[in-house]
């Protein structure tokens, strides 16, 4: 075990996270089969009725899913964020609605785990382990992402606070038993806010109410609603952490949650790609299968490669939550901007392959594709819009202009799939509000590329370095002109380019850290195509390497045929098999 607390012995390229996830998959079964515990057919029926699926939550409770929201010290089974990320991905490939609704409980609990008193932690653990839901009360109708303009206030009145105002829209507003509510306790500035644990059972029933469920484009069954308070008394003991620390607590909590929600995008992308292959591999047109049509074949393969890019971008950020939380202020925003957008592109592209069938609410896999297409659109909005995260990245770009010598073991810690994930006790002591000019992933890129052997991979990686150089020149020029990057369209363009460079770097680091394990992840062909797919977003004339296509397509089809997750790490999906 090294200094970071990580096991260094590889387990055939897999950590125990994958064993846990396969157990979860085996328990839930194949969602294409109506007899599975969470099936597409059942989830679509509840979606049509705009109701949460009771059977899905019963299945999660039976397996013990909510226990993974509670740290061991409080009686739960939460050990590391990677396991939570993988479980959310597995659940979301069946239906994002229960994944999001149950995730809102974890989000509401995180400030309590991080800064709460012993009694607050005990109470929240009691509620979650007892099957209750939680909520995170940050958003307000009139202010959106401008959270420092929030009007909900908690005025001190002797030994209590009086909470007034409405939080909306929030997940689980109606069904939650508790909520962490952020309210104004001062006049101005970020220190004007505090967080409170609102235990509904202990509130004056005449002083609070829920607002009606909102009708939404996707996630139709989700409880997206609100909480309204009218001078509602809260005891001093409801304060989470210190007075005036609420905004800091919210920002650090969101660094985690914005990473976690990308697991939902990866889950629905798997379903989208699997559904498309289920259809085109069996449907015949013009005397051959649809998949044999060259343009269709290349389009589907490109979608698969984009999914791998999204996985490479999100996986190290999930591990960094425990291993390197000092970097999350930047990396979580890069990941949150990049992954949902990539998966939107994947699903839109696959939708054009499915043609009319992507629009039907029945048919292939019970019509699940149209639901995942709708549902994923919300991921770009939750936990800050794409514009918010471009702003965060643009703000930090001036401090990231130089290269850095890099610690290969540190990058391996982030990217090696065989190492056990670092444990995290859900405390936030090492989290920061900025990266302080350090970005190990992209600043090490020139040295990593220089170490590559001569060939197609190195040639393609050098093209990414050219993009990085132009990006840095663009940042310097804006600074020279006296422009604020975070306030100009050019600055946002550079931020988007940085996110693409970051994605390319994570692909290279992932290959570098895992190539000794063998298997598909050790092949250079997928990295070549991943970098070329990234370059297509920077220059439309970029072509994919013909010699790499066959190798990568063979792996995609193997995952489809053998019912494995579309991933760089083999993971067997549920087939309704007994353990």
C-alpha positions in Angstrom: 0.0 0.0 0.0 1.4 3.4 -0.9 1.3 6.7 0.9 -2.1 7.5 -0.6 -3.6 4.4 0.9 -4.0 2.7 -2.4 -3.3 -1.0 -3.2 -0.6 -1.3 -5.8 -1.2 -4.9 -6.7 -3.3 -5.1 -9.9 -6.3 -7.4 -9.9 -6.4 -8.3 -13.6 -7.0 -4.6 -14.3 -9.9 -4.3 -11.9 -10.5 -3.0 -8.4 -13.1 -4.2 -6.0 -15.4 -1.5 -7.2 -16.1 -3.7 -10.3 -17.0 -6.7 -8.1 -19.5 -4.6 -6.2 -21.0 -3.2 -9.3 -21.3 -6.7 -10.9 -23.1 -7.9 -7.8 -25.5 -5.0 -8.2 -26.0 -5.7 -11.9 -26.6 -9.4 -11.2 -29.2 -8.5 -8.6 -31.1 -6.1 -10.8 -30.9 -8.3 -13.9 -31.2 -7.4 -17.6 -33.5 -4.3 -17.9 -34.6 -5.4 -21.4 -36.5 -8.3 -19.7 -39.8 -7.5 -18.1 -39.1 -9.9 -15.2 -36.0 -8.0 -14.0 -36.2 -5.9 -10.8 -35.8 -2.7 -12.7 -36.9 -3.1 -16.3 -37.3 -0.6 -19.2 -40.9 -1.6 -19.6 -41.8 -0.9 -16.0 -39.8 2.3 -15.8 -41.4 3.6 -19.0 -44.9 2.9 -17.6 -44.1 5.0 -14.5 -42.6 7.7 -16.7 -45.8 7.9 -18.8 -47.8 8.2 -15.6 -45.3 10.9 -14.3 -44.8 8.9 -11.1 -41.7 7.6 -9.3 -41.4 3.8 -9.7 -42.1 2.1 -6.4 -40.7 -1.2 -7.5 -37.4 0.4 -8.4 -37.0 1.9 -4.9 -38.1 -1.4 -3.3 -35.3 -3.2 -5.3 -32.7 -0.6 -4.3 -33.7 -1.0 -0.6 -33.6 -4.8 -0.9 -30.0 -4.7 -2.2 -28.9 -2.1 0.3 -28.3 0.7 -2.1 -29.1 3.5 0.4 -26.5 2.1 2.8 -23.9 3.4 0.3 -24.9 6.9 1.2 -24.0 6.6 4.8 -20.4 6.4 6.2 -19.4 3.3 8.2 -19.1 5.4 11.4 -22.8 6.0 11.1 -23.7 2.4 10.3 -23.5 2.5 6.5 -21.3 1.1 3.8 -19.9 4.2 2.1 -16.2 3.7 1.6 -15.2 5.5 -1.5 -16.6 7.7 -4.2 -15.6 5.5 -7.1 -18.0 2.8 -5.9 -20.8 5.3 -5.6 -20.0 6.6 -9.1 -20.1 3.1 -10.6 -23.4 2.2 -8.9 -25.0 5.4 -10.1 -23.8 4.6 -13.7 -25.3 1.1 -13.4 -28.6 2.3 -12.1 -28.9 5.1 -14.6 -28.4 2.7 -17.5 -31.8 1.3 -16.5 -33.4 4.6 -15.7 -32.0 8.0 -14.7 -35.0 8.9 -12.7 -34.4 6.7 -9.6 -30.6 7.4 -10.0 -31.3 11.1 -9.8 -33.9 10.9 -7.1 -31.8 8.7 -4.8 -28.8 10.8 -5.6 -30.6 13.9 -4.3 -30.7 12.2 -0.9 -26.9 11.7 -0.9 -26.5 15.3 -2.0 -28.6 16.5 0.9 -26.6 14.5 3.3 -23.1 15.5 2.2 -22.9 18.8 4.1 -24.0 17.0 7.2 -21.3 14.3 6.7 -18.8 17.0 6.0 -19.5 19.7 8.7 -22.4 18.5 10.8 -22.5 17.7 14.5 -22.5 14.2 15.9 -26.2 14.5 16.5 -26.9 15.7 13.0 -24.9 12.9 11.5 -26.8 10.3 13.7 -30.2 11.7 12.7 -29.5 11.8 9.0 -28.1 8.3 9.1 -31.2 7.1 10.9 -33.4 8.6 8.3 -31.5 7.3 5.3 -31.0 3.8 6.6 -34.7 3.8 7.5 -35.6 4.4 3.9 -36.3 8.2 3.9 -35.2 10.6 1.2 -33.3 13.9 1.5 -33.0 17.1 -0.4 -30.5 19.9 -1.1 -32.1 23.3 -0.9 -30.0 25.8 -2.8 -31.8 27.0 -5.9 -34.4 29.8 -5.9 -36.7 30.7 -8.7 -35.7 34.3 -9.2 -31.9 33.7 -9.0 -31.0 30.4 -10.6 -27.2 29.9 -10.6 -26.7 33.3 -8.9 -26.8 31.7 -5.5 -25.2 34.7 -3.7 -28.3 36.7 -4.6 -30.6 34.2 -2.7 -33.5 35.7 -0.7 -34.3 32.8 1.6 -33.3 34.1 5.0 -32.8 32.7 8.5 -33.0 35.5 11.0 -31.8 34.8 14.5 -34.4 35.1 17.2 -33.0 34.3 20.6 -32.0 30.7 20.7 -33.5 29.9 17.4 -33.6 30.9 13.7 -36.7 31.9 11.8 -36.5 30.5 8.2 -38.5 32.4 5.5 -38.7 31.9 1.7 -38.9 29.3 -1.0 -36.3 26.9 -2.4 -37.3 25.9 -5.9 -36.8 23.8 -8.0 -35.1 21.1 -5.9 -35.0 17.3 -6.1 -37.2 15.4 -3.5 -38.8 18.6 -2.3 -42.0 16.7 -1.5 -40.9 13.2 -0.6 -37.9 14.2 1.5 -37.8 13.7 5.2 -34.9 16.1 5.6 -33.2 18.8 3.6 -30.0 20.8 3.9 -31.2 24.4 3.2 -28.9 27.3 2.5 -30.2 30.6 3.8 -29.1 34.2 4.2 -27.9 35.0 7.8 -26.1 38.2 6.9 -26.4 41.2 4.7 -24.0 40.7 1.8 -21.2 38.7 0.4 -20.4 35.0 0.5 -20.2 35.0 4.3 -23.8 36.0 4.4 -25.1 32.5 4.1 -25.4 29.5 6.4 -26.6 25.9 6.0 -29.3 24.4 8.1 -30.5 20.8 8.6 -34.2 20.9 8.2 -35.9 17.9 9.8 -39.5 18.0 8.5 -40.8 15.8 11.3 -39.6 18.4 13.9 -41.0 21.5 12.1 -44.0 23.5 13.1 -46.5 22.2 10.5 -48.2 25.6 10.1 -44.9 27.3 9.2 -43.8 25.3 6.1 -45.2 23.6 3.0 -44.1 21.9 -0.2 -44.7 23.4 -3.6 -46.3 21.3 -6.4 -44.3 18.9 -8.5 -43.0 20.5 -11.7 -43.8 18.9 -15.0 -40.5 18.3 -16.9 -39.4 17.3 -20.4 -37.5 14.3 -19.2 -37.4 12.5 -15.8 -41.2 12.8 -15.7 -41.5 10.7 -12.6 -39.0 12.6 -10.6 -40.1 14.8 -7.6 -38.8 18.2 -8.8 -40.6 20.6 -6.5 -39.8 23.0 -3.7 -39.9 23.9 0.0 -41.6 27.0 1.3 -41.1 28.5 4.8 -42.9 31.3 6.7 -40.9 32.3 9.8 -40.4 28.6 10.5 -38.5 28.1 13.8 -35.3 26.2 13.7 -33.2 25.5 16.8 -29.6 26.6 17.0 -28.6 23.0 16.7 -30.0 23.0 13.1 -27.0 25.1 11.9 -24.6 22.9 9.9 -21.0 23.9 10.5 -20.4 27.5 11.4 -22.5 30.5 10.8 -21.5 32.2 7.6 -19.9 29.1 6.1 -22.9 28.0 4.1 -21.6 29.2 0.7 -18.2 27.5 1.2 -20.0 24.3 2.2 -22.3 24.5 -0.9 -19.4 25.1 -3.3 -17.3 22.3 -2.0 -20.3 19.9 -1.9 -21.1 20.7 -5.5 -17.5 19.9 -6.5 -18.5 16.3 -5.6 -22.0 16.2 -6.9 -21.2 17.7 -10.3 -18.8 14.9 -10.8 -21.3 12.2 -9.7 -24.0 13.4 -12.1 -21.7 12.6 -15.0 -22.1 8.9 -14.1 -25.7 9.2 -15.1 -24.7 10.4 -18.6 -22.4 7.4 -18.9 -25.2 5.1 -17.9 -27.7 6.4 -20.4 -25.1 6.4 -23.1 -24.5 2.7 -22.6 -28.3 2.1 -23.0 -28.4 4.3 -26.1 -25.5 2.5 -27.8 -26.8 -0.9 -26.8 -30.3 -0.2 -28.0 -28.9 1.1 -31.3 -26.8 -2.0 -31.8 -29.7 -4.3 -30.8 -31.7 -2.7 -33.7 -29.2 -2.2 -36.5 -27.4 -5.6 -36.0 -30.7 -7.4 -36.6 -32.6 -5.1 -39.1 -32.0 -5.7 -42.8 -32.2 -3.0 -45.5 -31.1 -3.2 -49.1 -30.2 -6.9 -48.7 -27.9 -6.5 -45.7 -28.0 -5.5 -42.0 -28.2 -1.8 -41.3 -24.9 -2.0 -39.5 -23.1 -3.1 -42.7 -23.9 0.2 -44.3 -20.5 2.0 -44.1 -21.7 5.4 -43.0 -23.8 3.9 -40.3 -21.0 1.7 -39.1 -18.6 4.6 -38.8 -21.2 6.8 -37.0 -21.9 4.2 -34.4 -18.2 3.5 -33.8 -17.6 7.2 -33.4 -20.3 7.3 -30.7 -18.6 4.4 -28.9 -15.3 6.2 -29.0 -16.9 9.4 -27.6 -18.3 7.3 -24.8 -14.8 6.1 -23.9 -13.6 9.7 -24.0 -16.3 10.7 -21.5 -15.3 7.8 -19.3 -11.6 8.8 -19.3 -12.6 12.4 -18.4 -14.8 11.5 -15.5 -13.0 8.5 -13.9 -9.9 10.4 -12.6 -12.1 13.2 -11.3 -14.2 10.7 -9.3 -10.9 9.3 -7.9 -9.6 12.8 -7.2 -12.4 13.4 -4.8 -10.5 11.4 -2.2 -7.0 11.2 -3.7 -6.5 14.8 -4.8 -9.4 17.0 -3.7 -7.3 20.1 -3.9 -7.7 19.9 -7.7 -11.5 19.5 -7.8 -12.4 23.2 -8.2 -11.2 23.0 -11.8 -11.5 19.3 -12.7 -15.1 19.0 -11.5 -16.1 21.9 -13.7 -14.1 20.6 -16.7 -15.8 17.2 -16.3 -19.3 18.6 -15.7 -19.0 20.8 -18.8 -17.5 18.1 -21.0 -19.2 14.8 -20.3 -23.0 15.7 -20.5 -22.3 17.6 -23.7 -20.4 14.7 -25.2 -23.1 12.3 -24.3 -25.8 14.6 -25.8 -23.8 14.4 -29.1 -23.6 10.6 -28.8 -27.3 10.2 -28.3 -28.2 12.7 -31.0 -26.0 10.8 -33.4 -27.4 7.4 -32.5 -30.9 8.9 -32.8 -30.2 9.7 -36.4 -29.1 6.0 -36.9 -32.2 4.7 -35.3 -34.2 7.2 -37.5 -37.9 7.0 -36.9 -37.5 4.5 -34.1 -35.6 6.9 -31.8 -38.8 9.0 -31.8 -41.2 6.1 -30.8 -42.3 5.6 -27.2 -42.5 1.8 -27.9 -40.7 -0.7 -30.0 -36.9 -1.3 -29.7 -36.2 -2.1 -26.0 -39.7 -0.9 -25.2 -39.0 2.5 -26.6 -36.3 3.4 -24.0 -34.2 5.4 -26.4 -36.5 8.4 -26.5 -36.5 8.5 -22.7 -32.7 8.5 -22.3 -32.4 11.2 -25.0 -34.8 13.4 -23.0 -33.4 12.6 -19.6 -29.7 13.3 -20.4 -30.5 16.9 -21.3 -31.0 17.8 -17.7 -27.5 16.8 -16.7 -26.0 19.8 -18.4 -28.2 22.0 -16.2 -28.0 20.3 -12.8 -25.2 21.4 -10.5 -24.5 24.5 -12.6 -25.2 25.1 -16.3 -22.5 24.6 -19.0 -22.0 28.4 -19.0 -21.3 28.4 -15.3 -18.6 25.8 -15.7 -17.1 27.5 -18.7 -16.9 30.6 -16.5 -15.1 28.6 -13.8 -12.6 27.2 -16.2 -12.0 30.5 -18.0 -11.3 32.2 -14.6 -8.5 29.8 -13.8 -6.9 29.6 -17.3 -4.4 32.5 -16.7 -2.8 30.6 -13.8 -2.3 27.4 -15.9 -0.1 28.7 -18.7 3.1 26.9 -17.8 4.2 23.2 -18.0 5.0 21.3 -14.9 7.3 18.4 -14.1 5.0 15.5 -13.2 4.9 12.7 -10.7 4.1 9.6 -12.7 2.9 7.7 -9.6 0.5 10.6 -8.9 -1.0 10.3 -12.4 -1.1 6.5 -12.1 -3.0 7.0 -8.8 -5.7 8.8 -10.8 -5.9 6.6 -13.9 -4.9 3.0 -13.0 -8.1 1.0 -12.9 -6.5 -1.9 -11.0 -5.8 0.0 -7.8 -8.2 0.1 -5.0 -9.9 3.4 -4.7 -8.8 5.7 -1.9 -11.1 5.7 1.1 -12.9 9.0 1.9 -14.7 9.8 5.2 -16.9 12.4 3.5 -15.0 15.3 5.3 -13.9 18.3 3.2 -10.8 19.4 5.0 -8.6 19.2 1.8 -11.0 20.8 -0.6 -10.1 24.2 -2.0 -12.0 27.0 -3.8 -9.4 27.3 -6.6 -6.6 25.1 -8.0 -3.9 27.6 -7.2 -2.4 27.4 -10.7 -1.9 23.6 -10.6 -3.4 21.2 -13.1 -1.3 18.0 -13.1 -3.3 16.4 -15.9 -2.9 19.0 -18.6 0.4 20.6 -17.5 2.1 17.2 -17.7 0.9 16.6 -21.2 4.0 17.8 -23.1 6.3 15.5 -21.1 3.9 12.5 -21.5 3.7 13.0 -25.3 7.5 13.3 -25.5 7.8 9.9 -23.9 5.5 8.2 -26.5 7.1 5.9 -29.1 7.2 7.1 -32.7 4.1 6.2 -34.6 0.5 7.2 -35.2 -0.3 7.7 -31.5 2.6 10.1 -31.0 1.8 12.0 -34.2 -1.8 12.4 -33.2 -0.9 13.4 -29.6 1.5 16.1 -31.0 -1.5 17.6 -32.8 -3.2 17.9 -29.4 -0.1 19.7 -28.1 -0.3 22.2 -31.0 -3.9 22.9 -29.8 -2.7 23.4 -26.3 0.1 25.8 -27.5 -2.4 27.9 -29.5 -4.8 27.9 -26.5 -2.1 29.3 -24.3 -1.1 31.9 -26.8 -4.8 33.0 -27.0 -5.0 33.3 -23.2 -1.8 35.4 -23.1 -3.2 37.7 -25.9 -6.4 38.3 -24.0 -4.5 39.1 -20.8 -2.2 41.5 -22.8 -5.4 43.2 -24.2 -6.7 43.6 -20.6 -9.7 41.4 -21.2 -11.3 39.2 -18.5 -11.4 35.7 -19.9 -14.5 34.8 -17.8 -16.5 37.8 -19.3 -15.8 37.4 -23.0 -17.0 35.0 -25.7 -13.4 34.4 -26.7 -12.5 33.5 -23.1 -15.3 30.9 -23.1 -14.0 29.5 -26.4 -10.6 29.0 -24.9 -12.2 27.4 -21.9 -14.0 24.9 -24.1 -10.7 24.2 -25.9 -9.0 23.6 -22.5 -11.7 21.0 -21.6 -11.0 19.2 -24.9 -7.3 19.2 -24.2 -8.0 17.9 -20.7 -10.1 15.1 -22.2 -7.2 14.1 -24.5 -4.8 14.2 -21.7 -6.9 11.8 -19.6 -7.1 9.4 -22.5 -3.3 9.3 -22.8 -2.8 9.0 -19.0 -5.4 6.2 -18.8 -3.6 4.3 -21.6 -0.2 5.0 -20.0 -1.3 3.9 -16.5 -3.1 0.7 -17.7 -1.0 -0.6 -20.6 0.9 -3.1 -18.5 -2.4 -4.9 -17.6 -3.0 -6.1 -21.1 -6.4 -6.3 -22.8 -8.1 -3.7 -24.9 -7.2 -0.8 -22.6 -3.5 -1.5 -23.4 -4.0 -1.2 -27.2 -3.0 2.2 -28.7 -5.8 2.1 -31.3 -8.6 3.3 -29.0 -6.4 6.2 -27.9 -5.6 7.2 -31.4 -9.3 7.3 -32.3 -10.2 9.1 -29.1 -7.6 11.9 -29.8 -8.8 12.1 -33.4 -12.4 12.4 -32.3 -11.4 15.3 -30.0 -9.6 16.9 -32.9 -12.7 16.7 -35.0 -14.3 19.2 -32.6 -11.5 21.6 -33.3 -11.1 21.1 -37.1 -13.8 19.5 -39.2 -11.4 17.9 -41.8 -9.9 15.5 -39.2 -10.1 11.9 -40.4 -10.1 8.7 -38.3 -7.2 6.3 -38.6 -8.3 3.5 -40.8 -5.9 0.9 -39.3 -7.4 1.6 -35.8 -11.1 1.3 -36.8 -11.3 -2.5 -37.0 -9.6 -3.1 -33.6 -11.9 -0.7 -31.8 -15.0 -1.8 -33.6 -14.2 -5.4 -32.7 -14.1 -4.5 -29.0 -17.4 -2.6 -29.2 -19.1 -5.6 -30.7 -17.6 -8.0 -28.2 -19.0 -5.9 -25.4 -22.4 -5.9 -27.1 -22.3 -9.7 -27.8 -21.0 -10.7 -24.4 -23.3 -8.3 -22.5 -20.5 -6.2 -21.0 -20.5 -2.5 -20.2 -19.2 -0.3 -22.9 -16.1 0.6 -20.9 -12.3 0.3 -20.9 -12.7 -2.1 -17.9 -14.6 -5.3 -18.5 -17.7 -5.4 -16.4 -20.4 -8.1 -16.8 -23.9 -6.7 -17.0 -27.0 -8.2 -15.3 -28.5 -11.2 -17.1 -31.0 -12.3 -14.5 -28.5 -15.0 -13.4 -28.4 -16.3 -9.9 -25.3 -15.4 -7.9 
